[in-house]
Amino acid sequence: MKTGWIAGTALAVLVAAGAGWWLTGGPGGQGGGKDGSGPVTLFQWQDYMEPPFLADYEAKYHEKPGITIFSDEDEAFAKMRAGFKPDVMGPCYYEFGRWRDAGLLQPIDTTKLKNWNKISPTLRNMPGISAGPGKVWFVPHYWGNTSLTIRTDLAPEYAKSQSWEILFDPKYKGRVSVLDGVDDTVPFIAKMIGIDAYHMTPEEWEKVQAKLRELVPHLRFVSSDDTALAQGLASGELVAAMSWRTTFAALHREKKPVDYLNPPGGMFTYVCGLVMHKDPSDEAKALALIDSSLSDQAAVYTVEHIGDEPANTQAMKDVPDSVYEELEIPKDLETFLKSGTFQQPLPDKEKIINAWTEIKAGIQ
């Protein structure tokens, strides 16, 4: 789950005059008028508002879109339910269904996206995104993995075995960490004991809770902050941390002795995408903004500067081999995408959140 990328929320109006960017806010904020006279608004994670994602839109309309940052999807959902009406939003696959079911979205006509066919076939055909012939609720934008980043010099035996069991190894008690979000940690721990968190029976959920309680005494801390995780691993405070590949990539670029574990059965894969508000201020501009985020230059920027992998895999053909090597991903992305477990909506999520909140409260 892509949380913790920024501190705080973007609820106030911020104008970065030097860059000419606008971060709009307020519960009734909206990018442009219904006549399409103004720019549309993108409601998105911080990293995906950089210039390469907006360039094609700006070139077409000679204006900068409004941009509003959310720090997590629960915050974004609550803000929209309260009346905020952006035009294009960037939830992940496991979340968009909640937004659709709440009546916040309208289908996207893929025939109006010039970059649609550049998206990986595996991602274009993800279950549940179709809204009928030629239409989807959710346009895949980028993907990444959730696994363990470990210090290979401090735990060489796990670099060799590629096992997630380091989280429970008494030798490393107090030197491991997991992510805060239930969408990451609960399926991860469930998989370790052979349970599919997306189709759990009540009895299986009891077993997962017991394993989570066993885990908590081993943890140094729980965090979804990339910076905190990277610093903990770099200093040796942490020997292993559940993280996204972006954390590993940052440390690997700094030549730190780290590995990103790929155990038997594969790691988890998250897919984040773009959706359109049910009532966009200008549908043509909203579609152009979606297309802009899928451009070749945006795709290359994603993999080279953020460390996620773009859904536009066609653009990856021109990426140097060194970038694949740095991220430790194969050039055969289609096969790799099929090798792990896609993160999906958790059933009874509120119940799971409440249980995990109580369990992790036991960390001293």
Order of alpha helices (4+ residues) and beta strands (2+ residues): beta-beta-beta-alpha-beta-alpha-beta-alpha-beta-beta-alpha-beta-beta-alpha-beta-alpha-alpha-beta-alpha-beta-alpha-beta-beta-alpha-alpha-beta-alpha-alpha-beta-alpha
